Each structure stands twice: as C-alpha cells, then as structure tokens.
Amino acid sequence: MTVSLNPKITKAGLALLPTSAGTGVSVAITHIAIGTSLYALDESVRDFVMLKNEVARYAVSSGSKISSTTIQLGVTITDTDMADRTPNGKAIGEIGFYSNNTLFAVWSQDTATLFTKSAGIDVPLAYSLDVSYLPADSMSVVVTSDTQGMASLILQHEAKTDPHPQYATDTDLAALSTVVGTKQPNLGFTPVQQGGVTGQGSNKIAIGLASDGSGALKVSIDGVDKGGIALLQSPAFSGVPTVPTAVAGTATDQAASTAFVAAAISASLVGQIVWEPRTTARAGYLKLNGALLKRTDYPALWAYAQASGALVADSVWSASSWGCFSSGDGVTTFRLPELRGESIRCWDDSRGIDASRAIGTWQDGQNVSHTHAASATAVSDHTHTAYTDAQGYHTHGVNDPTHAHAFPPGGVGQAGGDNGGITAASAPNGYGSRSAQSTSAAGTGVSIAAAGLHSHNVGVNAAGGHSHTLTVAAAGGTEVRVRSVAMLAMIRAY
C-alpha cells in the first residue's frame, strides 16, 4: 500500500542539509525503521536520534523522485531485519527515515497503529514523502541492489495507468451511480413478497427511513407516500388513523374509536340536568320547559324517562307534577319536566321532613304559622291641660216658666262679666224690681246684661297609668323567595 506521510525532520537530519543557499548537497534516504510507540508529533521529536521503541530496520528496496520536493520510496517488511530482529506480532505505530545511521525524520500518531506484522507474511510498504519545506532537489533515494523486491514491484505496478483492468474504475462507478441508487439495498433478511398473491394486487411497496432525519419508518405503495409505520413502543400517529369501533360497554385494552367514546359519553350523560348562565341550550341538551317531544326523535332520552320512576300521564303532569316526565299522547310523544321560574327541593324519600310528597310534584310556598306581639310603653299618672276658644260678645237669655227666682242684692252675678247683675228696667212680667219675687205661669223671664268677650277655663281630670293598643300591618309579596341567581335548566338529550 502507498501511504502519504509528513514526518518531522530531526535536528540531526537538518545538519545533513546544505547550510548555505543552493542545492549542491543532497541527503539520501537509505533505511526505514519501524517501532511500536504511539505519540503526537511535536518539537520534542526533533531531538530524536532513534525511535522510541524501534523493533526493526530495513534498507530501502525501491524509490524514485516524483518531483523536486517529493520522493517515493518502498521497503519490504520481512520476518527478520538486517540485525536479525523480528517485528512479528507487533503493532507498528512509528516510522523512522534514516540516511545511513542518521535519523533524518520521524513519523507517528497517537490515535491508532499503522499495521501489525504477522509471521510468515512479508508486508510491502511504499511511502510518498513530502519535503516541500526543504530546499528543492535536496532529497534523493538510495535503494538496494534488489530492484525486483516486492516494494519495487509495487511501485512499478502502481505506476501503470490501469493496473487492475478487471476492476471498475472511479469513472465506471460514477457512471453506475444512478443505477445503483435504484437498486434495493441489502436488508439482511428475506423480505416479504410485495403483493401478487390471492386477494392482493401487484403493488410495489417501499419501506425506508424518513428523509427528514426523524428516524421514522415510512411506507410508499406504487410511489405514493402512505405515511409512517407505528412501532411497538409509543407510536406517534399522524393524519387520521382509524380503529374498529368496539361494542358498547367494552372495557378492555382495545383501542377506542371516537365513535365508541362519543357513544359511551352520551349513554352515561343522557338525562343529566345542568344549570348554566346562558339563554340557549348547548349541543346535545334541551331546555327543561315542559316541551312535548317525539319519542323517535330522542330515543335515548325517552328510554331514560321510562326508567326514571318519574314518568306520569300527561293529565297528572298538568295537575302540578311538573317536575316529572309525562307520557304525552301515550303513543308517539312524551313531555319534558318544567323547571322555569321554580326553586328545587330535594325529594324527601321517606325521611319525613317533606312527608307524603311524590317525586316531581309542585308545591306552593308558605310560612310557618306565627303571630307578632306589639306593645307601647306605659306612662305615669299625669294631667292634661285644656282650653276653650273665646266665644265673642253675646247675651244669655233666661226662661223659667215654672219657678220664681230671688236675686241677691246687687243683682245676679255673671261669671267673668264686668257689669254682672240683672237689671229690672226691662225685665218682663214683674222681674224688674227686688220685690218682684214671682212670675206668671208662662212666658216669664229675665234679661241678663251682655258680658263682652271672654273665655272659659276647662279642667281635665287625671286618667292614671295606661297603655295604647297598636295595629301591625301586613307586608311582603305573593311568594316565599330567597336571594337567587337566574340560570337556564337543561337536560342531556343525546
């Protein structure tokens, strides 16, 4: 094999080169040594005078100058070298280039060995040595007298334009690249036949990794992309995958279709009553407004009504069993409960709080019977002052047809008058003098002089301690009502 190397020139090797400008002195590479150490080339290599662990050294058996800065040389690694050392079984990782006994240059690497020598097998090696960093034509190759050695033969072989006509060249491979790309790669197993048997078409099926680098397996049939293949663990579906719809009530590990899930939800929720702040019923629900429905339109809800224990005749429903379903016309219809404007009270169910109450029946509002006591604060014994209005200027007529009056001296006094007394000047029937002491049987009387403006004092007696009766007026509306929020009552119908 031919390997291109870029070794480090040692200080001893540099000493062999011309020290002045020009190319009059050349260095001849005469031997190649091999060793087993691995190391990165750095400046410390320039101090080497031999390899770290040399195991064999061979004379160059072939070589030539390719250009003024590149030489090619070959050597055959045999079981023993010229000093009877053997490299057999050793992994070679370092190479030394000698000019006679001077180590001119060293090559090694710290990643992997170059080859391992096996006993009984000669290893021909050919090297292209780039010395472009040295003066032009300063390098030459000295070979052994065996010009037909294996390395020499290899160099001659590689120099041919087409040393292996039986093999395809790079040009041949380039021409076949489009053809190779259409061929099925080696699967490593016997693939399943692509259709063509009983009940199948002769489709061409292709399976391969997705071109987007996701690692997913993709399938195409007759060149049409059919999507990915779901693997056993955590498959990621795309598109609209379908599965068989299981029988209602199935409870296994079988995959559930959307049809199965929708039916299961519907079956479990039909008849459920919900309250929401909305004015229209949501999908799948109906308002609880006592509407008359066709049984064939809502078979699931009709079945629920029949099993509810709250289904009554329409005549019973109309007589205040509004919380029940009714059997409608008894043949084709049924009626929903009516909950609009009503409050809900839980069914007593034999507890005794709301005894003898049937499910779904309506009940009017009432209050527990009660009275309201009222009282006024008692007051202590007290008096009330009173007064009368002034009566104005007036006279008082006296008519006494049956009695005779004797007037005291000075006249009859008039309460509150300024000139109280009776004058006799105009008194009829003999009442005008003190001596007139009697009257006639009828039509007698006296005249009392005017007293002028005056008032009358009125006295009011104390009433003692007492209370007052109070009347409490009724208040309130026409119903029993608590604070509330209006919601729309709906029932799941399908």
ZAMARMAR-146498 format. One record per residue (C-alpha): y negated, z, x negated. Coordinates in steps of 0.02 Angstrom, whole numbers, plus 50000, padded with zeros to 5 digits. Layout:
% ZAMARMAR-146498
YZX ...
//
This chain:
% ZAMARMAR-146498
500005000050000 498214997349948 497015011949959 495145011249926 494565026349828 492875032749774 493265045649639 492105057149542 491775051949361 492065066549242 490865071349102 492205065948978 492305049249066 490435046949062 490465049948875 491525034048858 490165023248937 488755014748841 487325026548805 486035012648794 485594998448909 486804984048906 488644981248937 489344979048763 490574993548780 491874994548918 493075007948974 494875003149001 495925012149135 497665014049060 498575027649159 498615035449330 499125053649354 499635062149518 499545080449566 499875091749716 498205101049739 497015097649884 495145100449864 493475093149909 492585083149776 491045092049712 490085093649550 491395105549477 492585090649463 491505083149327 492085097049210 493925092449234 494915086449081 496535085849182 497095087549363 497285104849439 499165102949457 499755086749376 501585082849411 501745065149336 500785051749242 501165033049239 500505018149142 499535005349245 500754991249282 499544978849361 497714976449382 496254964649389 494364964249403 493874959449580 492004959649542 490824966149410 490854983149498 492614983749574 494304983849491 496024983849570 497494992149484 499284996149528 500635008149474 502445011549524 502875029849555 504665032249497 505835047249493 505255051849316 503685048449219 503495044149035 503675062648991 505255064549100 504315074549233 504825071349413 503685070849566 505165070349687 504905080749844 503105084449804 501635080949920 500325071649820 498515076349853 497565072349693 497455057049579 496765055749403 496215039649317 496445040349128 495765029948987 497145033448862 497095052548851 495365054948926 495235059549112 493955046649167 493875050249356 494665061349489 495025058749675 495625071749801 495325077849978 495515094650065 496195088250232 497895080150203 499075074050068 499175055750019 501075054050017 502675063249972 503845056249839 505665055249892 507075054749765 507815037549730 506365028249808 505045020249699 503305020749776 502185006049729 500335010349744 498844998949725 497075005449714 495384997249733 494185007049625 492325005349668 491235008249514 489625000849582 488665016049521 489135011649339 488404997749233 489064980749282 490614974849189 490814991849106 492574994049175 494174984849134 496044987249163 497404988349031 499144985149101 500884987349029 501884972648967 502964972849127 501924960849230 503344959149355 503304977649401 503284982449581 501414985949584 501074969049508 502164960549637 501234969449775 499564963649707 500194945949697 500884947349873 499264953949945 498284940249859 499124927049967 498144920550117 499584923650237 500904934350150 501844937650315 501854921950422 503204929650533 501924942450598 500454939550712 498774939750626 497194947950690 496694931050757 498344929850851 498094947150927 496334943050982 496984927651072 498314937951158 497184952451208 496824945651381 498674942751411 499164960051350 497874967851467 498764960651618 500454967551570 501124983651643 501124997051508 502675006551462 502895020351593 504275029451502 505355029151659 506095016851781 504755013151912 505105011952098 505284994252161 503684987652237 504214983452414 505294969052468 506724978952546 507164981952729 505624985852832 504424982752688 503304968752635 503234961652460 501634970552415 501084973352238 500714991652207 499724997852058 499595016152006 498465022251867 497145034751814 495435032851892 494195023251784 492855036651812 493725048451692 494095061451826 495955061251786 496415057451967 497835045352005 497275030052101 498315017952203 497964999952248 499014988352356 498834969752331 497244973252233 496454983852371 495955001652322 496895014152429 496135029752354 496945043752256 498645051952257 498635070352308 499565080852179 500595096052223 499315109052171 497595109952253 497415091752305 495635085652335 495615073352481 494275060552517 493975048452659 494825053152823 496585059652786 497685062152940 499195073152977 500355073953129 499705084753272 500855099653295 501475105853465 500295118453545 500725136053492 501465130953323 501245144753193 501985138353030 501395131952860 501225114452933 499525106452905 498445107353061 497545091853125 495815093053202 496595088953371 497775103953355 496355115553304 495205109653444 496585111953573 497015129253508 495205134953514 494975127853688 496545136153753 496035153053685 494225152353745 494375144653920 493715157554045 492685166853915 490965171853980 489475171653863 487615175553884 486335165653786 484435163353790 484465145253849 484165135554009 485585122853997 487435125853969 488105121653796 489505108853772 491155114953844 490325127953957 489705128654137 488355139254218 489025153754323 488055148254477 489405147854611 489605128954597 491045120254686 492125110354562 493565098154572 495195105354508 495665088954424 494025088854325 494345106054249 496235108854247 496185122054110 494845132354199 495755130654365 497335137054281 496355151654210 495625155554382 497365155954459 497965168154327 496405179054327 496815190254475 495055186654538 495395171454648 494945173654833 494745162554984 493065154155000 492675164255157 492985180555063 491935174254917 490485170555034 490595188255105 489955195954941 491435193254822 490275182754715 490995188854552 492675180454591 493295162654587 493605155054757 494995143054804 493695131054876 494415119855010 496155126054967 496725108754909 495605099654786 494155111254740 493785128654676 492195138554654 491415147454504 490765165454509 488915167654550 488015178954425 486235172854436 484995187254450 486375200554451 486755215154335 488535217954277 489535233754310 491255235854234 492695236454357 493225254354396 495085250254381 495645266754463 494515278054360 493665285054514 491845282754466 491605267454575 493135270354685 493895257554804 492885243654727 493795226754717 493585215554565 492145203254580 491355211054733 489485212754753 488685229854780 486925233554839 485805245454744 485425263454795 484785280054729 485675296854734 485065306654888 483665318754840 482065327354901 480365330154825 479615347954839 477715349254845 476575364554840 474745369354823 474065384254726 473675399354838 471865405554841 471235423754856 470355431355008 468635423655024 467235419255145 466435403155191 464545401655220 463965390755365 462315384555432 461645375455585 460365361755594 458605365255656 458545362355844 456695357155861 455395362855988 456195367156158 456195378456309 457515389156385 457745388656575 458435404356660 459285403156828 460045418856901 460325416557088 461305432357116 460555446057007 458875454156985 458265457056809 457175471056749 456165466156600 455655478856471 453825482456439 453035468656345 454245455756412 455945449556365 456105446956180 456585429556116 457595428755958 456615420755821 455095417355935 453295420555889 452715424956066 454335431656138 454155438456313 454185432456489 452565428256571 452385431156757 450965419156784 452045405156840 453665414156874 454345408457042 454995419657178 454005435257128 454545436356945 452765435456885 452485454656876 453405470356815 453525476156992 454435461157049 456185467957019 457205457257134 457485439457178 457905429757328 459665424157364 459435406757296 458285396357189 457535410957096 457205410856910 456035414556769 455165403756640 455355407856454 453965402756340 454305389556203 454865397056038 454435382455920 455515375455776 456865387555722 458665388455653 460205398455694 461215408655566 463085406755591 464325419455520 466115414055471 467475427255457 468635427755302 470325418955327 471335427955192 472525420455061 473385404255118 474145387555058 473985369655112 475395357755166 475475341855061 476255324955106 477085314254965 477015295554997 478485283954954 478335272454802 479385258454718 480085241254757 481545234154854 482895235954719 483565247754587 483065240054420 483135244654237 482245236354092 483125219854054 483055202653970 483495186954068 484975177153995 485975162354055 487775166854100 489045153254055 490945151554061 492015141353941 492745127154047 493675115953921 
//
